[in-house]
């Protein structure tokens, strides 16, 4: 079995720290009884010991200790899978660990993802969804394209000082830097934690994203809640479920939402998010009302004549 490499070229200090903190946090959260180990009052640390994780993964304690210090360059995917199984990582956490390993490799640094202009065809698609709020977001949770109903549903965020002259709304800034978000989002804490977890996963995929580092630094400086949630090292790749809002114009809205990959040029992979209300519910009626307010006013079309 190969030893975790000290590869300093492809394993920058920031990435190494990320690997270390993530593995330590997952080990600390794993109760011994969940993996069939006896509990003991003499335990001095929460969760499992390093040697216990090593034994469960089928590697030496020395080897796992080096891995937990962030020396992950050159480690095979099979070994990482064994560690993921030993730590009972969920699918998002497992993917995140593999992304951290990829980011530690020298070849990865030449493939930095770039921001791209959203194609006009994507905007046309969004505009055609007149009864469904829809938008495209990047990994930093900027809304880079949207439709009229999205702007109506998220009117408080688009009008927020956290959006201002930046050119686009950002979910994380609104959640943590605008006090009004706590009234707007019914399940504020759940949404805030999911927001942080999505940013954490993006940081694993794109450790060289300077704008992302600056965003995390800004939020860490200005929001104690963000600092606390960021330190938990929770990750989420897919963010979908139910969104409940207190809309200032139409009242309570409950919608389901789903996230779809939207591959773009230059390795850009954005998410297309679509919201829908359950048919026959008050939320559907309120969404229809918002849609009627945002519908473009067009002159009546001439009747189409049948062909001769």
N, C-alpha and C positions, 0 to 999 in steps of 0.2 A: 504493500500500500504506500502511495506517495505521501511525503510529509508536506504539510502546509508550507508554501514557499514564502520567503522574505521579499519577494519581487517588489522592490521599491519603485521601479519605473511605472508599473501598472497598478500598484496598490498604494495610492496616495493616502496621506495621513487622515484626511477627512473620511474617506471610504473605510479605512481600517477602524476608525473610531465608531462609525456607523455599524459595522459588522459586530464589533465587540459589544456595544450597548444593546443591540437587538438580541443577540444570543443570550446575554446575561439576563435581560428582562424576560425573555421567554422561559428560561430555566427557573427564574425566581417565581414565576406564576404557576409552575407545574407542581401540584401537590403530589407527594410520594404515592399516596394510595391510588392515584389515577393511573399509575403504571405498574401497580401490583407490588410496590415496596412497602415495608412496614413503617409506620410512623414512630417517632421517638421524641420524647421531651428534651433530649439532649441536643437536638438540632440547633445550630447557632445561626443558620441562614434560612431565609424563606425558600420554599421550593426544593429542587434537587441539588445535590452536590455535583461538582464537575465529574468526579469519578463515576457517579451513577449514570450520568448522561453518556459518558464514554462507553461504559459497559453495555448500555442499551443500544448504542449505535454500532458496537462491535469494533471500536478503535481503542488505542491506549489512552490513558489519562493525560500523558504528556502531549500526545498528538492533539487531543481535543482542547487542551489548555492553550496550545499555540493557535488553534483555529479560533478560539474564543477571544484571543488577543488581536484578531483581525487578519492573520496571515492566511488568506483564503485563495490567493493566486495559485493556479495550477491544480487545485483540488478538483477531482472528477465529479461529475454530476451524480454518479451512483453513491459516492460517499456523502455528498450533501443531502441526497434523498434519505440516507440512513440516519443522518443527524436530524432531519426534519421529522422523520417518523419517531425518533426517540423523544423529541420535544413535543410531540403531538401537535405540530403546526397545522393550521387549517390551510385551505387551498391558497388563499391570498398571502398568508405568511410564507408558505413554501415558495410561491412564485417570487416573492420579495427577496428571500434568501438567495435564490438562483440569480436574480437580477443583480444583487450585490456582488456575487461572484463574477458575473460577466463584466461589471463595471471595473473590477480590479485588474482585468487583463489588459496588457499594453495595446493590443489591437483595437480595443473598445474605445480608446481615447480619441482615435482618428474619426470616429463615427458619430460625433456629437450631433444631436438632433437640432434642427433649426426651426425657427418660426416661419410659417408660410402664409401667403395670402389665401384666404378662403375663396375657392372657385365660385364664379357667378352661378353655376348650376346648383351648388349647394344652397345658396341663398334662394334660388327659385324654388327648390324643394321645400325649404322652410316656409316660404311665403304661401305655398299651396296648402299648407296645413292650417286652414282658417279656424278649425274647431279644436285644435290641440296646441297648447303652448309648447314650443320646441326651440331648442338652442344648441349651439355647438360650443364646447368649452375645451380649452387646452389643459395640459397637466398642472398648470399653476392655478386652475379654476377661474381663469378669465373667461368671460362670455365673449367669444370672438365673432359670433353670428347668431341672429335670433329672428323670431317673427313677431308680428304686432301683438299677438295674444300673450306671448311670453313677456313682452315689455309691460303689458297691462297687468298681468298677474304679479310680476315682480316690480311694480311701479315704485314702491318704497326703496328698493335697492338701487334702481336706476337713478332715483332722485337724491340718493344719499350723498353726503359729503365725501364718503369713501370712494365714490365713483368720480364725482367732480369732473376735472379736465383730463382725466387719465385716458379717456377714449373708450374704455370698456369697463363694465361692472366686474367685480371680483367677489366670489362668494366668501372667501376666507376673510377679506377685509371687512365685508359687511357684517358677518357673524361676530367678529371679535372687536371691531373698532366703532361700530354704531350701536349705541344702547337700544335703539328702537328695534333692533333685530330680535330682541328677547320677547317683545310683544307680537311681532309679526310671525315668527315661527312658534307654533304651539309646542312642539317638541324641541326646544332650542338646544338643550344639552346633548341630546341624541344626534341632532344634526351637526352641532359643533364638533363632536367627537368624530363623526364620519368625515367631516371636512378635513380635520387634521390627519386622519388616517389615510385619506386619499393623497394629501400632500406628502406624507411620509413615504408612501409607496412610490410616488413620482421622484422623490429625492433619491431613492434606491436605483431607479432606472436611469436617471439623468443627473449624476453627481456633479457634472460640469456646467449645469444650467445656472449661470450667474444671476439671472433675474429671479430664479426660484430661491437661491440662497439669500438674496436681498429681501425677498418677501418674507421668508421665515425669520430673518433677522429683525425686520420691521415689526412683525407680529409678536415676536418674543420680547422685544423691548417695550412695546406699548400695551400688551395684554397679559396679565398674570394667568388668566384662564388658558390662553394658548400655550404659555410656557409649561404649565402643569400637564396639559394633554399631550403636548409634543414629547415630553419626557417619558410618557408611558410606552412609546415605541409601537403602538398599535398601527396596523396597516390594513388598507382596504383597496382592492383593485377595482371591483365592481360596486358601484353605488346605485342601488335601486330599491324601491319599496314604496312606502306611502309618505306623502308630504301633506301636512296639515298647516294651513295658514289662517291668520286673522287679517283678512284683506280690508283695508280702510274704506273701500267703496261698496263692496258687495257682501262683506261679512265672512263667515266661516267657509273655507274651501278645503275639501279633502280629495286628493288626487293620487293615483298611482303613477309611478314614473319608471322608465326603463332606460338603461344606458347601452348604446350600441357603438362599436368601434367604427371610426370613420378614417380609414387610411388616406393620407395625403402625400404629395411629393416630399422629397428630402427627409424621409423617415418620420415625418410628422404623423402622429396617430392621435387624433382628437376624439372626443366622445360626442355623439349625437344623443341628446336627452329629450325624450318625448313624454309629456304629461297627458293623462286622460282621467276624466271623472266617470264613476260608475253610472251607467245609464239609469234614468229614472230617479236619481237622487237629487236633493236640493243643490248639491255641489255642481251637478251637471247644469241645472237651471241657472245658477250664478255664473258659471263659465260661459254659457250661451249669452247671458246678458253682457258680460265683458266683451265677448266676441262681436256682439252687435254694435258696441260702441267703437270698436276698432276697425270694423268693416269699411273698406274704401267706398266713398260715395261716387257712383258712376251713373251716367245718364242711361236711361232705358235704351236697350238695344233694339234696332229695327228687327221686326219679325223675319225669320228666315223663310224664303219662298221655296216651295217644293220644286224640284226640277221638272221641266216640261216633258 
